[in-house]
């Protein structure tokens, strides 16, 4: 009874928020703010991890509360359903000296992976059944694993990409949550510098990994399919360019689409550290292709894209493209772009084909003495835009980041303090890898994160359009995209609390959001986003400030 009363007092759902928001000045195409939840938490003592589950119409939080007078924090799952209605809260037992590393999910089940500070190499997997509410925990004494880079679930088993005790290599750790068995998969044993992406094929019970391999001058990709049941190597194939181009990293199309197998990613010229453009290729089995010859690699230099340089001022963009055109007319080697981008997983389009979303980053240095506030100029000979897609957003911080800077080529003594997102590139491909359109979303300069993390999130619209959005402070910034058609980059809307908007009644209570920490957005069901973060809210006039963690539904 006491727990139920606490939950009722701690959760505030605002079903009428959309109707009240209509009176506020906002863009005509602004999303409706249809529901909101507030949980009284303090970011100085408490932490939250959020996982949005579109397939289960659920949002699951992993809460860590530090209770006054107790040394050990309390952990619990908090589960919300449609309309952000609280379904249940389930406490979980976590031994001392364990810290959460990653969340992942498969239909009906959410997993959290914890790592022990001592003894090193011990991890704890906690599974939460979204449909029944049951919790299962399993400890694994791996001895050799250290930081958890990424995590995927396939049929009750976890595939965790981890760094090893030598701090030089990474591998895949297979964890059977039901039996407690585990094994390191020798088929994936790579240097830390290797870029690695993966997709899970849950119906087939396997996962596919895309690994980069370099001889120091040129780079190719190696695709490996691994069984999630026993970890054995099922198949492998190389993808490489016959020209001087190097393939840096790529994403595979979702395995749920059995009619196509697209690989799309980044390529470089000579120097494998920097991306020159995009590539795509059709990997559909040869017997199923119309043209059974070797699949073609399609290359698209950034200068060939209509919107890649939209983040620059028009005069600078014109000079840059004019310089590239003059070199091409003189048959000189092309300009070398110094870009690296973080690739999102490929998004299937309703009418066929895929959208590749990539975010460009700049390193931010503390006290670097640079003229632009510690940010290296994008595209300069000295810029290095990290982006391996290995560190998704985490309120608990980036595991191993203090020792992981070498993954991005930055010495620890250079004062690297984070990465700033400059713009997001969206490209539409057909199933054969032909580029159909491109567009870009210019991001405000305040979007700085501790690691190369996904900041911009996509929302697929019913009519075939796309919305790109990110949360900065208390404002949702977004752009509606219809293929290559130009659109404003500055659309934004303020997140509303229960009493944040003005009313006709001067005596009505009002409040103001003073501060937002760890703001984030996640794609949810259909054309909806979930916004989250910590807010410090003060009533207008008299009243005490309050600290809350919020969830908010925004429907486009």
Secondary structure as UniProt FT lines:
FT   HELIX           2..10
FT   TURN            15..16
FT   HELIX           17..21
FT   TURN            22..23
FT   TURN            28..29
FT   STRAND          32..39
FT   TURN            43..45
FT   STRAND          47..53
FT   HELIX           54..56
FT   STRAND          58..65
FT   TURN            68..69
FT   STRAND          74..80
FT   HELIX           82..84
FT   STRAND          86..92
FT   TURN            96..97
FT   STRAND          98..106
FT   TURN            107..108
FT   STRAND          109..116
FT   TURN            120..121
FT   STRAND          122..129
FT   TURN            130..132
FT   STRAND          135..141
FT   STRAND          145..154
FT   TURN            155..156
FT   STRAND          157..164
FT   TURN            165..166
FT   STRAND          169..176
FT   TURN            177..179
FT   STRAND          182..191
FT   TURN            192..193
FT   STRAND          196..201
FT   TURN            202..205
FT   STRAND          206..214
FT   STRAND          219..227
FT   TURN            228..230
FT   STRAND          233..239
FT   STRAND          245..252
FT   TURN            255..256
FT   TURN            258..259
FT   STRAND          262..269
FT   TURN            272..273
FT   STRAND          277..282
FT   HELIX           286..288
FT   STRAND          297..301
FT   HELIX           302..304
FT   HELIX           308..311
FT   HELIX           314..329
FT   TURN            330..331
FT   STRAND          341..343
FT   STRAND          347..348
FT   TURN            350..351
FT   STRAND          354..365
FT   TURN            366..367
FT   TURN            371..372
FT   TURN            378..379
FT   TURN            381..382
FT   TURN            395..396
FT   TURN            399..403
FT   HELIX           405..408
FT   HELIX           412..414
FT   STRAND          416..429
FT   TURN            431..432
FT   STRAND          435..442
FT   TURN            445..446
FT   STRAND          448..449
FT   STRAND          457..460
FT   TURN            462..463
FT   STRAND          466..472
FT   TURN            473..474
FT   STRAND          475..481
FT   TURN            483..484
FT   STRAND          491..494
FT   TURN            498..499
FT   TURN            506..507
FT   STRAND          511..523
FT   TURN            526..527
FT   STRAND          528..539
FT   STRAND          546..555
//
